[in-house]
């Protein structure tokens, strides 16, 4: 049973070498992969695997005189009664039959004997399905599964086996006789009677192997399975290898079933091989499980032109890549740092020497594969003569258009990687020469097998690291696609990137780098303005927004100058006819309020309060925290970490400025209700500071402070005090006051 896996991610580790360069489609399922198979449709059961080939073979039996849809209906959809009706209709012209069945093309066969043989067999096969294709529920109740398992009905299975053996003698062709024998053989296996299974195969071997089709190899598969169940692993492995080597439809099953245990049993299996071909197949299968290098050497010694070499060569190269390429997860959008190192010292030197020796002899069926593998591994190890092997690859692959495109892409990629390895940042020849290659990699159409995703990410990461080391933070950021983020906006870097964007003459590499960068000039200006905003430099932020006509025009979700006892962003956003502010208008209003509040008179208490509301609502806790959002700055990165607050708390998380102005407003006012409101808002700011800095071992949801105490001491007689008790659970708990029932 295959394990449950997520097949939506890449099926292979980080790699440049596409095994599809073999263009040997018989190998594709067995290329190096994270998963049991490289390309496969993982299913809950495999009972329909042979439906297509079965229809194809029956179509051949009727020499295309019966439509595929009619064969498919009879074999996989019809009821037993319908098959009987078709039989009676052939044997008794005029027998009543529905229009649906009357139009089935099997009734138009001139050779009625072949049609009847097919229908009798179809009915028999359908009766066997109950037992032969039963799939037990994986996670069902064991006793219930056992009770529902039809294979426990030995008497019914035995009756079918007897009937099938009789029908072998009644059928008029080897094709149909073979299929009856297959059904009986499968019933013996499914009934766990492995002795009878092997004995029956031996007695019916001539019939089971009479026609070289899927049934022949499926039958051999049940023989191998029964042999394995009886403990003869040596013979079973030999049978699996024979089937693997001759039947494409059975390759997958044999791949999973072939299980050599020790050197001794494999040697015994190998001794059973009847010819060189069978030996090369066995060596390839061993190479899957243990040692592809050894297997390649053995196959090459037996037959240098063997097609069994293709798969092992690509698996060997891909296995080496897992060692010398950093396997850190990469994404085309955001390559991670330091993945571009190649550790050539980890590469198996003996393997490289063998592949090179084969390439030098040039006596394989596909010399270009060996030259490409040699050129690639030599490059990875730092051997300087890799180029001559790539030149040979280009010449050899160019002779065959069917394989040329992917192979030429592989060669060009290795040359690009070499340019990156030796190129120096700011060297004009390097920079001008690399740009066409970058455009080719990113923009040209490539074979679908070409591993462009990792190649692109690797190249971008390599360039980013190269320019970061050289001190060019601008190009480093562009090739990283993103901005380095550690909690603060790097305004100096943003200004430098904008300067590059505004530059009249750019080098080809600078122009290309900006196409890789994920931010526009507008985006950067907004980020700079936000940085200034959260350093409370409102005048400078406004000047920055004015640098771009569209900057700061996004409207806030709620009125940033209103406040409530409980913070509720959604409710504030849903208020009808609310005063709306854009980011720029908010900043202008804050500048205006600061100027008015600076007069420091009693008449400015309201202005201080409005100013405090603005400071509060632009924080994480307020209704306009969207002010912080840009294409690169987000709430979670500023201090909130989905399960609480991180240790690093930015200005975005701080309510200190708001608290200072609420405190000033409270001290300037003589209105008890207004003072109570200001005092409570100070308490909220105080609580928010606690939330951000709460010790991990602190038990409780809140911690009372100076302003809760002041509220209770000075404002119990106000109406607002009672409203706080009703709406704020923390304050109600602190005062131990009873709250009115909620309506």
C-alpha positions in Angstrom: 0.0 0.0 0.0 1.4 3.4 -0.9 1.5 5.9 1.9 -0.6 9.0 1.7 1.4 11.8 0.3 1.0 15.4 -0.9 1.8 15.3 -4.6 1.2 19.0 -5.2 4.8 19.9 -4.3 7.9 19.2 -6.5 8.4 15.5 -6.7 12.2 15.7 -6.6 15.0 17.4 -4.6 16.7 20.6 -5.7 18.3 19.7 -9.0 19.5 21.1 -12.4 19.9 17.7 -14.2 16.6 16.7 -15.8 16.5 12.9 -16.2 14.0 13.3 -19.1 17.1 13.9 -21.3 17.1 10.1 -21.8 13.8 10.4 -23.7 13.2 6.9 -22.6 9.6 7.0 -21.5 9.8 3.5 -20.0 12.0 5.0 -17.3 9.9 8.0 -16.3 8.1 6.6 -13.4 11.4 5.5 -11.8 13.5 8.7 -11.9 14.9 9.9 -8.7 12.1 11.3 -6.5 10.9 12.1 -3.0 8.1 9.7 -3.6 7.8 6.0 -4.5 7.2 7.0 -8.1 8.2 10.1 -10.1 5.1 10.4 -12.2 2.1 8.4 -11.0 -1.6 8.7 -10.3 -1.8 7.7 -6.6 -5.1 5.9 -6.1 -6.9 4.2 -3.2 -7.0 0.9 -5.2 -5.6 -0.4 -8.5 -8.5 -2.5 -9.7 -8.9 -0.5 -12.9 -5.2 -0.3 -14.0 -5.6 -2.7 -16.9 -9.0 -1.5 -18.2 -7.6 0.4 -21.1 -5.2 -2.4 -22.3 -7.9 -5.0 -21.8 -10.3 -3.0 -24.1 -7.5 -2.6 -26.6 -6.8 -6.3 -26.7 -10.5 -7.2 -27.1 -10.7 -4.7 -29.9 -7.9 -6.5 -31.6 -9.6 -9.9 -31.0 -12.6 -8.6 -32.9 -10.4 -6.9 -35.6 -11.9 -3.5 -34.8 -15.4 -4.8 -35.7 -16.8 -3.9 -32.2 -16.8 -0.4 -31.0 -14.7 0.3 -27.9 -17.6 1.9 -26.1 -19.6 -1.2 -26.6 -16.9 -3.4 -25.3 -16.4 -1.1 -22.3 -20.1 -1.2 -21.4 -20.3 -5.0 -21.5 -17.1 -5.6 -19.6 -17.3 -2.9 -16.9 -20.9 -1.5 -16.7 -23.4 -4.1 -17.8 -25.4 -6.4 -15.5 -25.3 -10.2 -15.8 -28.8 -10.2 -17.0 -27.9 -7.9 -19.9 -25.1 -10.2 -20.9 -27.5 -13.1 -20.9 -29.9 -11.2 -23.0 -27.2 -10.5 -25.6 -26.3 -14.2 -25.7 -30.0 -15.2 -26.2 -30.3 -12.6 -28.9 -27.5 -14.2 -30.9 -28.6 -17.7 -30.3 -32.4 -17.0 -30.9 -33.0 -14.3 -33.5 -36.1 -12.3 -32.5 -35.5 -12.6 -28.8 -36.9 -9.5 -27.1 -34.1 -7.0 -26.4 -34.0 -3.3 -25.4 -33.0 -0.7 -28.0 -29.9 0.1 -25.9 -28.6 -3.5 -26.2 -29.9 -4.0 -29.7 -27.5 -1.3 -30.9 -24.4 -2.9 -29.3 -22.1 -3.7 -32.2 -21.2 -7.1 -30.7 -24.5 -8.3 -32.2 -23.3 -7.4 -35.7 -20.3 -9.8 -35.6 -20.6 -12.3 -38.5 -18.6 -14.9 -36.6 -21.2 -15.6 -33.9 -18.9 -18.1 -32.2 -16.3 -15.5 -31.3 -19.1 -13.1 -30.1 -20.5 -15.9 -27.9 -17.1 -16.8 -26.6 -16.6 -13.2 -25.6 -20.0 -12.9 -23.9 -19.7 -16.2 -22.0 -16.3 -15.1 -20.8 -17.6 -11.6 -19.8 -20.3 -13.1 -17.7 -17.8 -15.4 -16.0 -15.3 -12.6 -15.4 -18.1 -10.5 -13.9 -18.9 -13.3 -11.4 -15.3 -13.5 -10.5 -15.0 -9.8 -9.8 -16.7 -10.1 -6.4 -13.7 -12.1 -5.2 -10.8 -10.9 -7.4 -11.3 -7.1 -7.2 -12.5 -6.9 -3.6 -10.7 -4.0 -1.8 -10.7 -4.1 2.0 -11.4 -0.8 3.7 -8.1 0.6 5.1 -9.4 2.0 8.3 -12.6 -0.1 8.9 -13.4 -2.3 11.8 -11.2 -5.5 11.6 -13.9 -7.9 12.5 -16.5 -6.2 10.3 -14.0 -6.3 7.4 -13.4 -10.0 7.9 -17.1 -10.7 8.0 -17.6 -8.8 4.8 -14.7 -10.2 2.9 -16.2 -12.4 0.1 -12.9 -14.3 -0.2 -13.8 -16.1 3.0 -16.5 -17.9 0.9 -14.3 -20.7 -0.2 -17.2 -22.9 -1.5 -18.3 -20.2 -4.0 -14.8 -19.5 -5.2 -14.2 -23.3 -5.7 -17.3 -23.5 -7.8 -16.1 -20.7 -10.0 -12.7 -22.3 -10.3 -14.2 -25.5 -11.5 -16.4 -23.6 -14.0 -13.5 -21.7 -15.3 -11.4 -24.8 -15.9 -14.3 -26.4 -17.8 -14.7 -23.2 -20.0 -11.0 -23.4 -20.9 -11.8 -26.5 -22.9 -15.0 -25.0 -24.4 -13.5 -21.8 -25.7 -12.6 -21.7 -29.4 -9.4 -19.6 -29.3 -6.2 -19.3 -27.4 -7.0 -15.7 -26.7 -10.2 -16.6 -24.7 -8.8 -19.8 -23.2 -5.9 -17.7 -21.8 -8.3 -15.3 -20.1 -10.3 -18.1 -18.5 -7.1 -19.6 -17.2 -6.1 -16.2 -15.9 -9.4 -15.8 -14.0 -8.9 -19.2 -12.3 -5.3 -18.5 -11.5 -6.2 -15.2 -9.9 -9.0 -16.9 -7.8 -6.5 -19.3 -6.4 -4.2 -16.4 -5.5 -6.9 -14.3 -3.9 -8.1 -17.3 -2.0 -4.6 -17.6 -0.6 -4.2 -21.1 -2.0 -0.7 -20.5 -3.2 0.2 -24.1 -3.9 -2.8 -24.5 -6.2 -1.9 -21.2 -7.8 1.7 -22.3 -8.7 0.5 -25.8 -9.7 -2.2 -24.5 -12.0 0.2 -22.1 -13.7 2.5 -25.0 -14.4 -0.2 -27.1 -15.8 -1.7 -24.3 -17.9 1.6 -22.6 -18.8 1.2 -23.3 -22.6 -2.2 -21.6 -22.5 -1.2 -18.7 -20.2 1.8 -17.9 -22.3 0.1 -18.6 -25.7 -0.6 -15.0 -26.5 2.0 -12.3 -25.8 -0.3 -9.7 -24.2 -1.1 -8.2 -20.8 -2.7 -11.4 -19.6 0.5 -13.4 -20.1 2.4 -11.0 -17.8 -0.4 -10.5 -15.3 -0.6 -14.3 -14.9 3.2 -14.4 -14.4 2.8 -11.7 -11.8 0.4 -13.9 -9.8 2.8 -16.8 -10.1 5.6 -14.6 -8.8 3.4 -13.4 -5.9 2.4 -17.0 -5.0 6.1 -18.1 -5.2 7.0 -15.2 -2.9 4.3 -16.1 -0.4 5.6 -19.7 -0.4 9.0 -18.3 0.7 11.0 -18.7 -2.6 12.2 -15.1 -2.8 15.0 -16.0 -5.3 12.6 -17.3 -7.9 10.0 -14.6 -7.2 12.5 -11.9 -7.8 13.6 -13.5 -11.1 10.0 -13.7 -12.3 9.4 -10.0 -11.3 12.5 -9.0 -13.3 11.3 -10.9 -16.4 7.9 -9.2 -16.2 9.5 -5.8 -15.6 11.7 -6.2 -18.6 8.9 -7.3 -21.0 5.7 -5.5 -19.9 5.4 -1.8 -19.6 2.0 -2.2 -17.9 3.5 -4.3 -15.1 6.7 -2.3 -14.5 5.3 -0.4 -11.5 4.0 -3.5 -9.7 7.3 -5.3 -10.3 9.3 -2.3 -9.1 7.5 -2.4 -5.7 7.6 -6.2 -5.5 11.2 -6.9 -6.4 13.0 -7.2 -3.0 16.5 -8.8 -2.9 17.5 -9.3 0.7 21.2 -10.2 0.6 24.1 -10.6 -1.9 23.6 -14.4 -1.8 20.0 -14.5 -2.8 20.6 -11.9 -5.6 23.4 -14.0 -7.0 21.1 -17.0 -7.1 18.5 -14.9 -8.9 21.1 -13.6 -11.3 22.1 -17.2 -12.1 18.6 -17.9 -13.3 18.8 -15.3 -16.0 18.7 -16.9 -19.5 20.5 -14.2 -21.5 22.3 -10.9 -21.2 19.1 -8.9 -21.5 17.6 -10.6 -18.4 20.9 -10.0 -16.5 20.9 -6.3 -17.4 17.3 -5.9 -16.2 18.2 -7.6 -12.9 21.1 -5.3 -12.4 19.0 -2.2 -13.2 16.4 -3.3 -10.6 19.1 -3.9 -8.0 20.4 -0.4 -8.8 17.1 1.1 -7.7 17.5 -0.3 -4.2 21.1 -0.2 -3.4 24.0 0.7 -5.7 23.3 2.4 -9.0 27.0 2.9 -9.6 27.8 -0.9 -9.3 24.8 -1.7 -11.4 25.9 0.6 -14.1 29.3 -0.9 -14.3 27.9 -4.4 -14.5 25.4 -3.5 -17.2 28.0 -1.6 -19.2 30.3 -4.7 -19.1 27.5 -6.9 -20.3 26.1 -4.6 -23.0 27.4 -1.0 -23.5 24.4 -0.2 -25.6 21.8 -1.4 -23.1 18.8 0.8 -22.6 19.0 -0.3 -18.9 21.9 2.3 -18.5 19.7 5.4 -19.1 17.8 5.3 -15.9 20.7 4.4 -13.6 22.9 7.2 -15.0 20.2 9.8 -14.3 19.5 8.4 -10.8 23.3 8.4 -10.0 23.6 12.1 -11.1 20.5 13.2 -9.3 21.7 11.4 -6.1 25.0 13.2 -6.3 23.1 16.5 -6.7 21.4 15.9 -3.4 24.9 15.9 -1.8 26.5 18.9 -3.5 23.4 21.2 -3.9 22.0 22.8 -0.9 18.6 21.3 -0.3 17.1 24.3 1.5 13.6 24.9 0.3 13.6 27.4 -2.6 10.7 29.3 -4.1 10.9 31.2 -7.3 9.5 34.3 -5.6 11.7 34.4 -2.5 15.0 32.4 -2.8 16.6 31.9 0.6 20.1 33.1 1.5 23.2 30.9 1.1 21.7 28.2 -1.0 24.0 28.9 -3.9 27.0 27.1 -2.5 28.0 24.0 -4.4 30.1 21.5 -2.4 32.0 19.7 -5.1 34.0 17.7 -2.5 31.0 15.6 -1.7 30.8 14.2 -5.2 31.8 10.5 -5.7 35.1 10.7 -7.6 35.0 7.1 -8.7 31.5 7.6 -10.1 32.7 10.6 -12.1 35.7 8.8 -13.4 33.6 5.9 -14.6 31.0 8.1 -16.3 33.9 10.1 -17.9 35.5 6.8 -19.2 32.3 5.7 -20.7 31.8 9.1 -22.3 35.4 8.9 -23.7 34.7 5.6 -25.3 31.5 6.8 -26.9 30.1 3.3 -27.4 26.7 3.6 -25.6 23.4 3.9 -27.4 23.1 7.6 -26.4 26.6 9.1 -26.0 25.2 12.6 -25.4 23.8 11.4 -22.0 27.3 10.4 -20.8 29.0 13.6 -22.2 26.4 15.8 -20.6 26.6 14.0 -17.2 30.4 14.2 -17.4 30.4 17.9 -18.3 28.0 18.7 -15.5 29.7 16.6 -12.7 33.2 17.9 -13.8 31.9 21.4 -13.6 30.4 20.8 -10.2 33.7 19.4 -9.0 35.6 22.3 -10.4 37.4 20.4 -13.2 38.4 22.8 -15.9 37.9 20.4 -18.9 34.2 20.2 -18.5 33.6 22.4 -21.5 34.8 19.8 -24.1 32.2 17.4 -22.9 29.5 20.0 -23.2 30.7 20.8 -26.8 30.4 17.1 -27.6 26.9 17.0 -26.1 25.7 19.8 -28.3 27.0 18.2 -31.4 25.6 14.8 -30.6 22.2 16.0 -29.5 21.9 18.3 -32.4 21.6 15.2 -34.7 18.2 14.4 -33.3 15.6 17.1 -33.1 13.4 15.0 -30.8 16.0 15.2 -28.0 17.8 18.4 -29.0 15.8 21.2 -27.1 16.0 19.8 -23.6 19.6 18.8 -23.9 20.7 22.1 -25.4 18.9 23.9 -22.5 20.8 21.7 -20.0 24.1 22.6 -21.7 23.3 26.3 -21.8 22.3 26.3 -18.1 25.6 24.7 -17.0 27.4 27.4 -19.0 25.3 30.1 -17.2 26.2 28.6 -13.9 29.9 28.7 -14.8 29.6 32.4 -15.7 28.0 33.0 -12.3 30.8 31.1 -10.5 33.6 33.1 -12.1 31.9 36.4 -12.7 32.7 39.4 -10.5 30.2 42.0 -9.4 30.6 45.3 -11.3 32.8 43.7 -14.0 31.3 45.2 -17.2 32.2 42.1 -19.4 30.5 39.8 -16.9 27.4 42.0 -16.4 26.9 42.6 -20.1 27.4 38.9 -21.0 25.1 37.6 -18.3 22.0 39.6 -19.1 21.1 37.7 -22.3 21.5 34.4 -20.4 19.2 35.7 -17.6 16.6 36.7 -20.2 16.9 33.3 -21.8 16.4 31.5 -18.5 13.5 33.6 -17.4 11.7 34.4 -20.6 12.3 31.8 -23.2 10.0 28.8 -23.6 11.7 25.6 -22.3 10.9 22.0 -22.4 8.4 21.2 -19.6 11.0 18.8 -18.1 13.6 21.5 -17.8 14.1 22.3 -14.1 13.7 26.0 -14.6 12.1 26.7 -11.2 15.1 25.8 -9.1 17.6 27.0 -11.8 15.9 30.5 -11.8 15.8 30.7 -8.0 19.4 29.5 -7.7 20.7 32.1 -10.2 18.8 34.9 -8.6 20.1 33.9 -5.2 23.6 33.6 -6.5 23.5 37.1 -8.0 22.0 38.6 -4.8 24.7 37.1 -2.6 27.4 38.2 -5.1 26.3 41.8 -5.0 25.6 41.8 -1.2 29.2 40.7 -0.6 30.4 43.4 -3.0 28.5 46.0 -0.9 25.8 46.7 -3.6 22.7 46.4 -1.4 20.5 47.8 -4.2 21.2 45.0 -6.7 21.3 42.5 -3.9 17.7 43.4 -3.0 16.6 43.5 -6.6 17.8 40.0 -7.3 16.3 38.8 -4.0 13.1 40.2 -5.4 12.2 41.4 -1.9 13.5 43.8 0.7 15.5 42.6 3.6 13.2 42.8 6.6 14.1 42.7 10.2 11.2 44.7 11.8 12.2 48.1 10.5 12.1 49.7 7.1 15.5 50.5 5.7 14.8 54.0 4.3 18.4 54.5 3.1 18.1 51.4 0.9 14.6 52.5 -0.4 16.0 55.9 -1.3 19.0 54.2 -3.1 16.6 52.0 -5.1 14.5 54.9 -6.1 17.6 56.7 -7.2 18.4 53.8 -9.5 14.9 53.8 -10.8 15.1 57.5 -11.6 18.6 57.1 -13.2 18.5 58.2 -16.8 21.1 55.7 -18.0 21.2 52.3 -16.5 23.5 49.4 -17.4 21.9 46.4 -19.0 22.3 44.5 -15.6 20.7 47.3 -13.6 17.7 47.5 -16.0 17.3 43.7 -15.8 17.7 43.7 -12.0 14.8 46.2 -11.7 12.6 43.9 -13.7 13.2 41.2 -11.1 12.4 43.5 -8.2 8.8 43.1 -7.0 8.2 46.8 -6.0 7.5 49.9 -8.0 8.6 53.4 -7.3 5.2 54.1 -5.9 5.5 51.1 -3.5 8.9 52.3 -2.2 7.6 55.9 -1.6 4.7 54.5 0.4 7.1 52.4 2.5 9.3 55.4 3.1 6.3 57.5 4.1 5.1 54.8 6.5 8.5 54.6 8.1 8.4 58.3 8.7 4.8 58.1 9.9 5.7 55.5 12.5 8.6 57.6 13.7 5.9 60.3 14.1 7.6 62.6 11.5 4.3 63.7 9.9 5.7 66.6 8.0 8.4 64.5 6.4 5.9 61.7 5.6 3.6 64.2 3.8 6.5 65.5 1.8 7.4 62.0 0.8 3.8 61.1 -0.3 3.7 64.3 -2.3 6.6 62.9 -4.3 4.2 60.6 -6.2 0.7 61.6 -7.3 -0.9 58.3 -6.4 0.8 57.7 -3.1 -1.2 57.9 0.1 -4.6 58.0 -1.7 -5.9 54.8 -0.2 -8.8 55.3 2.2 -8.8 54.0 5.7 -11.5 51.5 6.8 -12.7 53.7 9.7 -12.6 57.2 11.1 -9.2 57.3 12.9 -10.3 60.1 15.3 -13.2 58.2 17.0 -12.7 55.9 20.0 -14.8 53.4 22.0 -14.6 51.6 25.3 -14.1 48.3 23.4 -11.9 48.2 20.2 -13.9 46.8 17.4 -12.4 47.4 14.0 -15.2 45.8 12.0 -17.9 47.8 13.8 -16.1 51.1 13.2 -15.6 50.2 9.5 -19.3 49.4 9.2 -20.5 52.8 10.5 -22.6 54.6 7.9 -21.8 58.2 6.9 -18.5 58.1 8.8 -15.9 60.7 8.1 -13.4 59.2 5.6 -9.7 59.9 5.5 -7.1 58.8 3.0 -3.6 58.0 4.4 -2.5 61.5 3.2 -5.5 63.2 4.7 -4.9 61.4 8.0 -1.3 62.8 8.1 -2.5 66.3 7.2 -5.1 66.1 10.1 -2.4 65.0 12.6 -0.2 67.9 11.5 -3.1 70.3 12.1 -3.9 68.8 15.5 -0.3 68.9 16.7 -0.1 72.6 15.8 -3.3 73.4 17.6 -2.4 71.3 20.7 1.0 72.9 20.9 -0.7 76.1 22.1 -1.1 74.2 25.5 -4.2 76.1 26.6 -7.3 74.7 28.3 -9.2 75.0 25.0 -6.8 72.5 23.5 -7.9 69.5 25.7 -10.2 68.3 22.9 -7.4 68.7 20.4 -5.1 66.6 22.6 -7.8 64.0 22.8 -8.3 63.9 19.0 -4.5 63.7 18.5 -4.3 60.9 21.0 -7.1 59.0 19.2 -5.1 59.3 16.0 -2.0 57.9 17.6 -4.1 55.1 19.2 -5.9 54.2 16.0 -2.7 54.0 13.9 -1.3 51.4 16.3 -2.0 47.7 16.1 -4.9 48.1 18.6 -6.7 50.8 16.8 -9.2 50.9 14.0 -6.8 52.3 11.3 -3.8 50.0 11.6 -4.1 49.6 7.8 -1.9 52.8 7.8 1.0 50.4 8.4 0.2 48.1 5.6 2.2 48.4 2.4 3.3 45.9 -0.2 6.2 45.0 2.2 5.1 45.9 5.7 2.5 43.8 7.5 1.1 43.5 11.0 2.5 40.0 11.7 6.0 41.1 10.9 5.7 44.2 13.0 5.2 42.3 16.3 2.2 40.1 16.2 2.9 36.4 15.7 -0.5 34.7 15.4 -0.4 33.3 18.9 0.6 36.4 20.8 3.1 39.2 20.6 6.7 38.8 19.7 9.5 40.1 21.8 10.4 42.8 19.4 7.7 45.5 19.5 7.8 48.3 17.0 6.2 51.7 17.1 3.3 50.1 15.4 2.6 48.1 18.6 3.2 51.1 20.9 0.4 53.3 22.4 2.8 55.4 24.4 2.3 58.6 22.4 -1.4 58.1 22.6 -1.2 57.7 26.4 0.9 60.8 26.7 -1.7 62.9 24.9 -4.7 61.3 26.7 -2.9 62.2 29.9 -2.4 65.8 28.8 -6.0 66.1 27.7 -7.2 64.7 31.1 -5.1 67.2 33.0 -6.2 70.2 30.9 -9.9 69.4 31.2 -12.3 70.2 34.1 -15.2 68.0 32.8 -15.4 64.9 35.0 -17.0 62.8 32.2 -14.3 63.8 29.7 -11.6 63.2 32.3 -13.0 59.7 33.0 -12.9 59.0 29.3 -9.3 60.1 29.0 -8.3 58.2 32.1 -9.8 55.0 30.7 -8.0 55.4 27.4 -4.8 55.8 29.4 -5.7 52.6 31.1 -6.2 50.9 27.7 -2.8 52.1 26.5 -1.3 50.8 29.8 -3.0 47.4 29.3 -1.8 47.2 25.7 1.8 47.7 26.9 1.3 44.8 29.3 -0.1 42.6 26.5 3.1 43.3 24.5 5.4 42.7 27.3 3.5 40.0 29.3 5.9 37.6 31.0 5.5 34.0 29.7 4.9 32.7 33.2 2.3 35.3 34.1 -1.1 33.9 34.9 -4.1 36.0 34.0 -5.5 38.0 31.1 -4.7 41.5 32.4 -2.7 43.4 35.0 -4.2 46.5 36.7 -2.1 49.6 36.8 -2.0 53.3 37.6 -5.1 54.3 35.6 -7.5 51.6 36.8 -6.7 52.7 40.3 -7.2 56.4 39.4 -10.6 55.6 37.7 -11.8 53.8 40.8 -10.5 56.5 43.1 -11.7 59.7 41.3 -14.5 58.9 38.8 -17.0 56.5 40.3 -19.7 59.2 40.3 -19.5 59.6 36.5 -21.9 58.1 34.0 -18.9 57.0 31.9 -17.6 55.0 34.8 -20.8 52.9 34.8 -20.5 52.4 31.1 -17.0 51.1 31.5 -18.1 48.6 34.0 -20.8 47.3 31.7 -18.5 47.1 28.6 -15.1 46.3 29.9 -14.8 42.9 31.6 -11.2 43.6 32.8 -12.4 46.7 34.7 -15.5 45.0 36.0 -13.2 42.2 37.4 -10.9 44.8 38.9 -13.7 46.6 40.7 -15.6 43.5 41.5 -18.7 45.3 40.3 -21.8 43.6 39.2 -22.8 44.0 35.6 -26.3 44.3 34.3 -27.5 41.3 32.3 -26.8 41.6 28.6 -29.9 42.0 26.5 
